[in-house]
Amino acid sequence: MTKSQTTIVIILGGVTGVILLTLIGVALYYSFSVPRPPDLEPLPTLEAAGPTVSAAPTLPATFTPLSTDTPEPASTAFPTPTRAPAGGDMIAFASNRGGDFDIYVMNIDGTGPIQLTSSPAMEEGPAWSPDGSRIAFISDRDGDVEIYAMDVDGSGQVRLTNSPGFDGDPAWSPDGERIAFSSLRDGNSEIYVMNADGTNPVRLTKDEAHDWGATWSPDGTQIAFVSERDGDAEIYAMNADGTNQINLTNFAFKIDENYTDRASNERDPAWSPDGQYIAFTSDRDSFVDDQGIETLNTEIYVMDANGANQTRLTRHIAWDESPAWSPDGEHIVFITSIDAAGWEVYRMKADGANLTNLTINPADDIAPAWSP
C-alpha cells in the first residue's frame, strides 16, 4: 500500500509537535510523490539477473511479548453504502480516480472495480485478513493517519489505532490474531504489533533510525521490515517478538566509474506464500546520463528469505514498486509508472514475464494487495 523513503526530522513541542508528526507520517507513507523519470519507455526484454549476497543466519522462531501497553479503544463503526461481493479472487488497491484516495477491489484480471470507502478523506494501504473477510487500511478522516478495518464489502468500518501523528502499514499475522504496523507515536517510525481489535500495542523495534513496512512470514515466526539504521533503506528480518534483527539486502553499488559510490535503497518487502522468497523494491539500477545527471528508478527484485540470490524481475526506465504475491505464488502484482499517464497496477509471472496492465486508468492506482 506502499516510493523512496526520505530522512525524517521530528520536532516535538506542544500542538506544533502533534501537527508535525502527522505531516511527517503522511510524507513517510506517501513516497509516491517522487518525481518520475522522463521518456518512460519499457525495454522489450525482461531479464532475471542480480547480485548474490551471503545468506543471513537462520532466525529462531520463538515469540515472547516484550511489553504490554494500555489498550487503545476502537471507535464507532464508520458505515459506507458502497458494497462489494464477498469471497472470490480479488485484488484490493487504492485509487484517486474519484478525486481523493479510496479503497477499491477488482477481479484478478482487472475487471469489475468496486469502491469500498467513500469518506471525504484519504483511504489507502489495504491489507487482507488471512481468511479474506476483513481489510485493514489507513485513513486521515479523523485528522491524522490511523489504522482502520472493514468487512470485505466495505461495511463495518472501525478505527483500530488512536495516537497523535501517524499509524500505518498494517499487516495481518497469518493466524489473524494480530496486526503489525508502523507508528510515529514514540518520536520516530518504529514497528509495533497489536491485537486485531486494536488493543495491546507492543513496540518491536527500538532504534534511532526509522523502521517501517512490516510483513509477516507465512508461518508467523518472522517479520520482514524496512530500516534506515545503516544509513539507507534496507530490508531486515526479525523474530516475531522483535529479537534477532538482521539486514538481508545490504547492497551498495557504484553507478559508473566517474560517479561517487552510494548505497541503494530497498523497501516494500513481500513474503511469497510458501515462505521461501521475499519480493522487494530497489533503486540500485539508477543511472547517470551523458551529462552526469543521475536518474533514479526503481525495479522489482526477489531474493531467498535469508537474503541470498537477489534477482531483478522488472527492467523499465520507470518506477516499479509495491510487489504483492498471488496466493498460489505464481504471480506478482505491483505498481508502475511505465505508461507515464499515472501509477497503474500491473500483474506479472513470478519470474517477471507476461506483464499485464490491470487498471488502465488516467488516475493513480496504487498499493495492490491480493486476496487470500
N, C-alpha and C positions, 0 to 999 in steps of 0.2 A: 501497500500500500504505500514502497516505499521508494536521488540525484546526489551529486558530490557533496559531502558534508563539509561544513566550514568551521573554523575555530570560533568558539563562543566565549565571550567575556560577559560575566554576570555581575551586576552591581545590585546589591540588596540594600534597601533602605525605605521603610515605610511603604506608602502607597506606590511610590515610584518603583520600588523593587518588585512589587507584585506585577505592575504593568510590564516592566522589562522582562520578567520571567516568562510572561505569556507571549510577548512578541518574539523572544528568542526561541521559545519552544516551537512556535509556528514556523519560524525560519528553519529550525533544525529538521522538522518533518517535511517541509516543502522545499527541498533542494531541487525540485523540478524546475525552478525558475532560472536555472543556469543558462547562459547563452548557448545557442546551438551552432554547430559549425556550418560554414557556408557550403552551398552546392552539394546538398545531400544526395549522393548517388550510391546505390548499392553495388558492391562488387559481385561479379557473376558467380564466383566460386566460394563455397564455404569450406574452410579448412579447419581441421582439428589438430592444432599444433601448439604446444606451450611448454613452459619450463617445468621440470620436475623438481620438487623440493623434498627434503628429508622428512620421513614420517615422524609425526609427533608421538609422544608417549601415550599409551593406552590410558583412557580415563576411567577410574573406578566408578562403579555405579551405585554409590551409596547416597541416600538422601537423608540429611539431618537438618531440620529447620534451624536457621541462625538466630532468629528472634521472633517475637510476637509483638505487633503494634496494635494500637487501638483500632478496632474495626471501623470502616468508613460506611456510613449509611447509604443505601441505594435510594434514588429519587423516585418520585411518582412516574409511572409509565407515561411515555410520550407517544400517543397513538398516531397513526398515519392512515389515510384512506386508500393508498395505493397498495395493491396486494399482488404477490407473485405465486405461481404454483409451487406447492411444496413437493420435495422429492425430485428425483431425476438428476441427470448430469448437467451441472450449471457452472458458469464462471461468474463470480461476483467481481465488480470493479467500480471505480469512481469516475464520474464524468461531469464536466461543467456544460454539457450540451443544453441544459435548462437555465443557464446563467451563473449559478454557483455550483460547487461540487456536491453531488449527491451519490448515494449508493444505488447501483443497478445490478441486476442479474441478467444473464443471457444464456442461451443454449451454447454448447461447446463448439458449435460451428459458427457462432456469432449471430444467429438469428434470434428473433423474439426478445429484444432487450426490454426489461421492465424496471421502472423506477420504484425503489423501495422507500426512500426517505424524501421528505418534501418540506422540511422546516426552512425558514428564511435564514439559513446559516450554512456553514461548511460541514459536510459529512464526507469522510474519507477513510482509507486504510481498512477495508473489510477483511475479516478473518473468520473462517468457518469453525464451528464446534465440530468435534470428531464424529458425532452422529449426524451431522448435516442439518440439525434442527434450528440452530441459532447462528447468528452472525454478530461478532463484535466489531465495533468501528469507533472512530473518533469524531467528535463534533465540538464546535465552539459556540453552540446555541445558548449556553449559559454564561458566556462572557470570556471563558478561557477554554483551552483544549482539554477535553475529558474523554474517558472511555465509556461507551455505551454498549448495550447488547439488545438484539431484537430477534423475533422469530423470523424464519426464513421467508415468510410472506410480507415482512415489513411491520407487522403488528407487535405490540408489547414492548415498545422501546423503553429501556430502563437505564438510568445513569449508574455506572459502577464505581467511578472514582470521584473524589471531591477534594481537590487540593489546589492551592494557588499555583498558577503557572501552567505547565504542560504535562499531560499524561498521554502517551501514545504508543504506537507499535504493538497493539495487543496480539497475543499468540496463545492459543489454547493448548493445554497439555494433552497428550494422547488419550488420557483417561477422562478428559472433560471436566476434571475437578478443579483445575487451577488455570490462571491466565498469567503469562509473563508479559511484562510491559516495561517501557522506559518512562522516566519521570525526572523533572527538574525540582521536585519538592525539597531536596536537600542541598540545592545550590548549583549542582551540575547534573548532567544527564547520567543516570545510573539505571541498572536493570533491577527490577522487582518481580516478585510473584505475589498473587493474591488468590483467594478463593474465587470461584467462578461467579459468585454473587457480589464480589467487590470487597468482602471482609478480609481481615487478617493480612494486610500487605506486609511483605518481608523483603528487605533490601538484600540483594545478592552480590553486587559489585560495590567496592568502596575504593575508588581511585580518583585522583585529582583530574584526570582526563575524562572525556565524555565517552560513555558506553551506551549503546542503543541497538535496536533492530534484533531483538531476541527471537530465536526459533527453536523449537523442541526437536530432539531426535525422536524417531518413531517409537522407540521403546521407553521414552520418558526419562532416561537416565542422564542425558546431557542437554545442554543448551548452547547453541552457537549464537554469537553476537558480534557486534562491531565495536571496536575501541580505538581511540586516538592516543593511547598511553605511550606508544612508541614513536610519536611524532607525526604519524599519518594514520589514516583509517585502515585497519586490518581486521581480518576475520579471526575470532578467537572461539574456543570451546571451553566449557567448564562443566563440572558436575552439576546436577540439578539443585544442589544446595549452595552453589557458588564457589566451591573449592576447586583447586587444581586448574586454574585458568591458564590456557596455553594458546600461543599465537600459531595459527595454522597457515597463514599465507606468507607474511614476512617477505614480500617481494620488493626488491629495489631494481631500478633499471636506469640506463643511460639512453636518452632519446637519440642523440647522434654524437659523433666524436667531437664536435665543436660546442656541445651544449652541456651545461653542468648536470652532473648526476643528481637525480632526485628519486625519492621513493614514490611508489604508486599508491593509489587508494583502492581498497577492496571493501565491498559492502553488500547488502541485500542477501545474506546467506539463506539458502533454502534446502532443507534435507530432502533427499529422494525418499520415496515411500518405503524402500527396503533398508534405509539407513546406511547404505554403502557410499553414497556420494553427497556432496554439497554443491549446488549451483550458486554462483555469486556474480556480482558486477565488479569490473575493474577498469581503471583508466590507464593501465600500463601500456596501451597501444596508441597513446597520444603521439603526435608527430610534430616536426618543425619544417616549415616550408623553405623555399629557396631564399626568402628574405629573413630567415631566422625567427619567424613568428611561430610560437607554439600553438597548436590547435589541440584542444582536449576533446577526446571522445571516449565513450565507454562501451565495453563489449561484455557479453555473457560468457562466463567460464564455468567449468565444472572441475571438481577435484575429488579425490578419495576423501572419506570422512576424517582421515588423520592428516590431511593437508598435502598428500603426495599426488603426483600426476596431474598437475594443473593444466587443463586443456581448454583452448579457446573454441567456442561454438559459433559465435557470430563474427562477421567480418564486413563492417559497414563504416563508411565515413559519416557516422551519425551517432546518436546516443541510444544504446540498448541497455535496458535496466530492469530491475524488479522481477527476476525469474520466479516462477511457481510451477511445481510439478503436477502432472495429472496423477490420479490415484493409482494407476497401473504402472507409472514410471516411464511410459512410452513417449510422452510429450512434455514440453515446457511452454508455458505462456510467459510473455514478457512485454514490456512497452518499448517503443522505438520512435525516433523522430525521422526515420528513413524516408517518409513521404513528405516531409517538410511542412505540410499543412498544419500539423499538430501532433501530439502524442497519440499513438494508436496501440491497441492490444494485438499482438501477433501470437501465433502458435507455430511451433516447430517440433520436429522429431527430437528426441533426447540427444541425438548426435549432431544437431544443428541443421539438418536437412529439411526440405519441404516447408518453407516459410509461407504462412497464410495470414493475411490481414483479417481480423475478426470484427473490427469495429467500423472502419471506413466512415469516419465522421469528421467534419471540419473542426469540431471541438476537441478538447484534450480528454483522452480516456486513459486512465492510469490505475495502478495498484491492483492488478488482477489476482484473484485467488480462486483456485479450482475447488469445487465442492468435493467432499469425500465420497 
